[in-house]
Amino acid sequence: MVNPDWAAYAELCGARGSSVTTREQLDEAMAALFAAEGPALLCVEQDAELL
């Protein structure tokens, strides 16, 4: 089973949607998330193999 693109789904619902796949992207994405006006969703891709 594959998860949907949650960031795209948020955009379709009228919110700001973004996603990150690496730790290096997280700080900038979090800053944009908190600066957004209105609802926003940040999808953080996780890898169970990374501890």
N, C-alpha and C positions, 0 to 999 in steps of 0.2 A: 504494500500500500504506500502511495506517495502523498506527502502533504501538499496542500495547495500553496500557491504563492500568496502568503498572507498580506504582504505589502501591497500587491496589486489589488487584492480584495478590499483592503482599506481604502485605496484610491477610488475604487468603484462605488464605495459607500459614502464618498465625500470627505474622507479623512486624509491626512497625510500618511503615506506609507513608505517605509524604507526598510532595508534589510542589510545585515552585515554577515560576512562569512569568515572574517579574521579578527583577531584581537586588536590589530592595528587600526581597524576601521571603527572600533567601538566608541572611542572618546569623541570623535567628530560627529558620529551619528547620534550619540546621547545629547550633545550640545544642540544639534539641530532639532532633536525631539522636544527638548524643553523650551526651545525658542519658538516653536511652531505655535501659531494661533489656532485654536480649535482642537478637535480631537486628532490624535496621532498614534500610530502604531509602529513599533520597531520590532522586527523579526530578527532574532539572533540565532543563526544556524549553529547547531551543536554537533560535535562528533564524539560519540561514546568512547572512541579509542584514545582520545586525548584526556589525560588526567592531570 
